[in-house]
């Protein structure tokens, strides 16, 4: 097995390095753990905190970096502990603070653009060509309550591989996604690299059970990819529900939001999802379920701007139990 060269670093088989990556040669830093297995295999990219306020992926990444031993690994792992580091230190919830680029919506980027655009372009040019699978770790936002779920790509060449991996996770809800301009979505649709987004946790807080669920999912993924063996106790059969179609309700106005649902709640066609009004409780608009479904996430806060997400619910008419 030859040395592994990645992002200007060289690792020998059986070596692990903790480094700072510099997208586009800039001063911007992304903390990463690079693990070169002792045997040939695939290369897995795991990214945390594309959205800076979604912390549980980073908590899980720190544990994985210590736990994964290169002598037991087949292939390589690129583990990025926090992609949006400037957002992390400035306590931004989502976007790159310097330019408000959303790294889950602004690919393929621009090498000569703003810092967020350059980070996206760096992924496309320097990272994606050397990876075989992408796991992007997310969670609900500061005011977004969420049931743990996985979004897998609607990308003809890789949907089957991505969904097969998602089915091995200890997560109940799997949702088909048409996103083609985020990190994993762009890689799936334009470069035929399978992957998914794992969403777990919300509210800008870290909980032990959420970090552990993500950690276990990543170990299950490594096992599924034939990269890192798991003990029998981890290889459980978790009931799954696949939603081929999801309704994403967005606000068409600024207002004070009064939600009427909770995450994981079953709704029937016509049920009230929430209302938009003012500070005095005067209601301007009510929102009702278009079909029977299950609430995956919803905005739990009150401040809503035009275009903001309100409720996402998987449609039961498209559901499949596995």
C-alpha positions in Angstrom: 0.0 0.0 0.0 1.4 3.4 -1.0 1.5 6.6 1.0 -1.7 8.6 1.0 -1.4 12.2 -0.2 -4.2 14.6 0.7 -4.3 18.4 1.0 -0.6 18.7 1.0 0.0 16.0 3.7 1.5 12.6 3.2 0.5 9.7 5.5 2.0 6.2 5.6 -0.2 3.2 6.0 -1.3 2.9 9.7 -0.7 6.6 10.4 -3.1 9.2 11.9 -2.5 13.0 11.8 -4.4 15.9 13.3 -3.9 19.0 11.1 -5.3 22.3 10.1 -6.4 22.4 6.5 -6.3 25.7 4.5 -8.8 26.0 1.7 -7.3 27.7 -1.3 -4.1 28.4 0.6 -5.8 31.1 2.7 -5.4 31.7 6.4 -8.8 30.1 7.0 -8.4 26.9 9.0 -10.4 23.7 9.1 -9.4 21.3 11.9 -9.2 17.8 10.5 -8.1 14.3 11.5 -6.5 12.3 8.6 -6.4 8.5 9.1 -4.5 6.3 6.7 -5.5 2.6 7.1 -3.1 -0.2 7.2 -4.9 -1.9 4.3 -6.3 -0.7 0.9 -9.9 0.4 0.8 -12.3 3.3 0.2 -11.9 6.9 1.3 -14.6 8.3 3.5 -15.1 12.1 4.0 -17.0 13.1 7.2 -17.7 16.8 7.6 -19.2 18.5 10.6 -20.5 22.1 11.1 -21.0 23.1 7.6 -23.6 25.1 9.5 -21.7 26.5 12.5 -24.5 26.2 15.1 -25.1 22.5 14.6 -22.7 21.2 17.1 -23.4 17.5 17.8 -21.5 16.4 14.7 -18.4 18.0 16.0 -18.8 16.4 19.4 -19.1 13.0 17.7 -16.2 13.7 15.4 -13.8 14.3 18.3 -14.8 10.9 19.7 -14.4 9.2 16.3 -10.9 10.7 15.8 -9.7 9.1 19.0 -11.5 5.8 18.5 -10.7 4.9 14.9 -7.3 3.1 14.9 -5.5 3.1 11.6 -4.1 -0.5 12.1 -7.7 -1.7 12.0 -8.8 0.5 9.1 -9.1 -0.5 5.4 -8.8 2.7 3.3 -8.7 6.3 4.5 -10.8 8.7 6.5 -10.9 12.5 6.2 -12.7 13.8 9.3 -13.3 17.5 9.3 -14.3 18.5 12.8 -15.6 22.0 11.9 -15.8 23.4 8.4 -17.4 26.7 9.2 -14.8 27.7 11.8 -15.3 31.5 11.4 -19.0 31.0 12.0 -18.2 28.8 15.0 -16.0 31.4 16.7 -18.4 34.3 15.9 -21.3 32.1 17.1 -23.2 32.2 13.8 -26.0 29.7 13.4 -25.6 28.8 9.8 -23.7 30.7 7.1 -20.1 31.7 6.6 -20.1 35.1 8.4 -17.7 36.9 6.0 -20.1 36.6 3.0 -23.2 34.7 4.2 -22.5 31.8 1.8 -24.5 28.7 2.7 -22.2 25.7 2.2 -25.3 23.5 1.9 -26.6 25.5 -1.0 -23.8 27.3 -2.9 -21.8 24.8 -4.8 -19.7 24.6 -6.9 -18.3 27.8 -5.6 -15.7 30.1 -7.2 -11.9 29.9 -6.8 -11.7 33.7 -7.1 -14.8 34.6 -5.2 -15.5 35.3 -1.6 -14.2 33.0 1.2 -17.3 30.9 1.3 -17.3 30.5 -2.5 -13.6 29.6 -2.3 -14.2 26.9 0.3 -16.9 25.3 -1.9 -14.5 25.4 -4.9 -11.7 23.9 -2.8 -14.0 21.0 -1.9 -14.8 20.4 -5.6 -11.2 20.6 -6.8 -9.1 19.2 -4.0 -11.4 17.0 -1.8 -14.1 15.4 -3.9 -11.8 13.7 -6.5 -10.2 11.6 -3.8 -13.2 10.4 -1.9 -15.7 7.5 -2.4 -18.4 8.4 0.1 -19.5 11.6 1.9 -21.2 11.8 5.3 -22.2 15.4 6.2 -23.2 15.9 9.8 -26.0 18.4 10.5 -28.7 19.1 13.0 -31.7 21.4 13.5 -30.9 25.1 13.7 -31.1 27.3 16.8 -34.9 27.6 16.5 -35.6 24.3 14.7 -36.8 21.2 16.5 -36.0 18.0 14.5 -36.4 14.2 14.6 -33.1 12.4 13.7 -33.2 11.8 10.0 -31.1 11.2 6.9 -31.4 13.0 3.6 -30.1 10.9 0.7 -29.7 12.2 -2.9 -32.0 11.8 -5.9 -29.0 11.3 -8.2 -29.5 8.4 -10.7 -26.0 7.0 -10.5 -25.6 6.9 -6.8 -29.1 6.9 -5.1 -29.0 3.1 -4.7 -25.6 3.1 -3.0 -26.5 6.1 -0.8 -29.8 4.6 0.3 -28.3 1.2 1.0 -25.8 2.9 3.4 -28.6 5.0 5.0 -30.6 1.9 5.7 -27.8 0.6 8.0 -28.0 3.7 10.3 -29.8 3.8 13.7 -32.1 6.6 12.4 -35.8 6.2 11.8 -36.5 8.5 8.9 -34.9 8.5 5.5 -35.9 11.2 3.1 -35.1 11.5 -0.6 -33.6 14.9 -1.4 -33.3 16.9 -4.7 -30.6 19.2 -3.3 -27.9 19.4 -6.0 -26.1 22.5 -4.8 -25.0 21.5 -1.3 -21.8 19.6 -0.4 -23.1 16.1 -0.7 -25.8 17.0 -3.2 -23.4 18.5 -5.7 -20.9 15.6 -5.3 -23.8 13.1 -5.9 -25.4 14.8 -8.9 -22.3 16.0 -10.8 -19.5 13.8 -9.6 -21.3 10.5 -8.9 -20.1 10.3 -5.3 -22.6 8.7 -3.0 -23.3 10.2 0.4 -25.9 11.6 2.7 -26.7 14.2 5.3 -27.3 12.9 8.9 -29.4 15.3 10.9 -29.3 14.8 14.7 -29.8 17.3 17.5 -31.1 20.9 17.5 -31.3 24.2 19.3 -27.6 25.0 19.5 -27.1 22.5 22.3 -25.0 19.3 22.6 -26.5 16.3 24.3 -24.8 13.0 25.1 -27.4 10.9 23.4 -27.2 12.9 20.2 -23.4 12.8 19.9 -23.4 9.1 20.7 -26.1 8.4 18.1 -24.0 10.2 15.4 -20.8 8.4 16.5 -22.6 5.0 16.3 -24.0 5.9 12.8 -20.5 6.7 11.5 -19.1 3.4 12.9 -22.0 1.6 11.2 -21.2 3.4 8.0 -17.5 2.4 8.2 -18.7 -1.2 8.7 -21.1 -1.0 5.8 -18.3 0.3 3.5 -16.1 -2.6 4.6 -13.6 -0.2 6.2 -13.9 -0.9 9.9 -15.4 -4.0 11.5 -18.1 -3.6 14.1 -19.1 -6.0 16.9 -22.4 -7.8 16.7 -24.0 -5.6 19.3 -23.9 -2.7 17.0 -25.3 -4.5 14.0 -28.9 -4.2 15.0 -31.9 -3.9 12.8 -33.4 -0.5 13.2 -36.9 0.1 11.8 -36.9 2.6 9.0 -39.4 4.7 7.2 -38.4 6.0 3.8 -40.2 9.1 2.4 -39.8 9.5 -1.3 -41.7 12.8 -1.1 -41.6 15.5 1.6 -43.6 18.7 1.9 -41.4 21.7 2.8 -43.6 24.6 4.1 -42.0 28.0 3.8 -43.2 31.4 4.9 -44.4 33.9 2.3 -44.3 36.8 4.7 -42.6 38.2 7.8 -44.4 37.5 10.9 -44.6 36.1 14.4 -44.9 32.3 14.2 -47.1 30.2 16.4 -46.4 26.5 15.6 -49.1 23.9 16.3 -47.1 20.8 15.8 -44.1 19.0 17.3 -41.3 16.9 15.6 -42.3 13.3 15.0 -46.0 14.2 15.2 -48.4 12.5 12.8 -50.7 14.9 11.0 -53.7 14.4 8.9 -54.8 16.3 5.8 -56.2 19.6 6.9 -54.6 19.6 10.4 -53.3 23.0 11.5 -49.5 23.2 11.3 -49.2 26.7 12.6 -50.1 30.3 12.2 -48.4 33.6 11.4 -49.5 36.8 13.1 -48.1 39.7 15.1 -46.9 40.3 18.7 -50.5 40.9 19.9 -51.6 37.4 18.8 -53.6 38.7 15.8 -53.4 35.9 13.2 -52.7 36.9 9.6 -52.4 33.4 8.0 -53.0 29.8 9.0 -51.2 26.8 7.4 -52.7 23.3 7.1 -51.4 20.0 6.1 -51.9 19.2 2.4 -51.7 15.5 3.0 -51.3 12.9 5.8 -47.7 12.9 7.0 -45.1 12.9 9.8 -43.4 16.1 11.0 -39.6 15.8 10.5 -38.7 19.2 11.7 -40.4 22.6 12.4 -39.4 26.1 13.4 -39.9 26.3 17.1 -39.0 29.9 17.5 -41.3 32.9 16.8 -39.3 35.2 14.5 -40.0 34.3 10.8 -38.9 36.1 7.7 -40.2 35.6 4.1 -38.7 32.4 2.7 -37.9 30.9 6.1 -38.7 27.2 6.7 -41.8 26.6 8.9 -42.5 22.8 8.8 -41.3 19.8 6.9 -43.4 16.6 6.9 -42.9 13.4 5.1 -45.9 12.4 3.0 -47.4 9.1 4.0 -48.5 8.5 0.4 -44.9 8.1 -0.5 -43.7 6.2 2.6 -42.2 2.7 2.7 -41.4 0.8 5.9 -38.2 -1.2 5.8 
